[in-house]
Amino acid sequence: MTHHDGHHDELQQDQTGKVPNPANETQVIEALDQQRAVNDQGYVKKVLENYIDNRKKEGDNDAKISEKLNIVLDRFPHYKNIVDEITNARGLPPCTQGDQSKRV
């Protein structure tokens, strides 16, 4: 069990189980493909935040992280509002994918 500086995730964990800690886009997409993601926006947000933290640890710069989030948004355009909230909070460049207006 890895311990990552326990900022208030224990309260989410006991009722909903563990939030995935994805290291790449494929794992993010798998995590967001769960039924739980549909019902729980907090879960979606946490998955994406964990992913960004992991990419930063790997040394990805902000532009690269946003680019990778675009890949995720391409698959889940309806999470655009959550991604925007996180990129704003983290000072990442805004993602271009997922706008409802850009539906093909």
Beta strands, then each sheet from edge to edge (+ up, - down):
end
